[in-house]
């Protein structure tokens, strides 16, 4: 049973139900964070993407945006502090992590074949056209 703690009362009420259910069914509890962005300061960018995805102007998107900055990558110490009352969740999470062999290489993504100008690599050309595109948006 997956638990997340983003310092929200409504979430803790759900977690209480999930804990009781997992214990009644004999299921392990896993502590996760539902990560949406790497660092707390990246929330603004995530909010912008959320607004775009929902076709809602950012200033009108308050109801669909997270209320705090808790959905970032957290180290073991921070997760331990969040789940200090559930050491079995931390142990089960470490156990599960030890059994996973996933790497980003497993995604299997490969850039499509694309004709490149002489002297350019896929990455260098992508960087160049991205930079030029940025200039056309911000420089009028």
N, C-alpha and C positions, 0 to 999 in steps of 0.2 A: 504494500500500500504506500503510495507516494505522498509525502507531506512536504509542504512548502510554508515558509514563514516570512511574510513580507510586512510584518508589524501592522496587521489589520485585524480588527476585532471579528469581522464577519468571516475572515479566513480561519481564525482560531476556533470559531464555533464549528465550522466544517471539519477542521482537523480533529476536534474532539470526537465527532461522529465517526470519522475514518479510523481513529485509534481504537475506539470501542469495536468497530466492525472487524478490524484486522485481528484484534485479540480474540474475538468470538469465533473467527474463522481460522485462526492459527496461521495467519499470513504475516510475513515480516513487514516491518515499517522501513521505508527508505526516505532519507532526508535529501531533498533536492532544492534548487532555487529557481527553477523555471527561468533561466537566464535569457534575457532579451538583448542585452548590450554588455560590453566588457567592463566599463568603469562607470561609477555614478554620474560623472559629468557627461556621459554619452546619452543620457536620457532625453535631452532636447532633440537630438537627431532622431532617436527612436520615435519620439512624439511626432516629429515632422513626417516620418515615414508612415506612422499610424494614420495621421490625418490624410495623407495622399491616398493610402490604400482604401480608406473609407469614403473618399471623395467629400471630405468635410473640411472647411477652412479651419486652420489651426486655432483661431480665436473662438471658434464655435465648437471645438472638439472636447471640451472639458469632461463631458460624461463618458468619453471613450478612452481617455488617457489615464494611465496609472497615477495614483495620488502621491506616490513617493518614489524614491530612487533605489529601491531594494532589489530590483531584478537584474543585478550585475553579477559578474563572476566574484565569488567570495572564496577566500582561502580557508584552510582547515580550521584555523583559530576562530574565524568569524562563524563558521558553520557550527563549531562546537558550542560557542556561546549561545547561538540560537536554539540548539537542541540539547542543552545541558540536562534537561529533564527526561530526555529520551536517548540514553546512551546506546540502547539496542538499535535505534535508527541509524546512528553513526556507524556502528559496527556492521550492520547489514549493508549499508552503503559502501563501505570499504571492501566488504566481501564481494559484492557485485562488481565493483570497479576492477577488482583483481581478476575477475573472470572474463572481462571484456577485452578484445584485441583490436578495437576500432582505432584507425588513424585517418587523418584527412585524405591520405592517398587512397583509402577505400572508396571514396566517393566516385572515383572513376571519371571525373570531369576532364575533358580535353577540349582545348580551344578548337573551334571548327577550322578547317583549312581555309585560309583567306589569302588572296594575293597580296603580298607585301612589297612596298617600295624597296628598292635596292638599299642594302645596308641596315635595314630595320629587322628587329626580331618581333615576335608577336607582342611581347610585353612593351618594348620600346615604342612600337607603333600605337598600341592602345593608350599608353601614357601620353603620346603626342596628340592624338585626336581628342582625348579627354580634355587635355589642357586647352586646346584650341576651341573646343565646344564650350568650356567654362568661360573663356574670353568672350565668345559671342553672346552669352547669356548676360554677363555682368558688365560688359563694356558696350555702351550704346553710342 
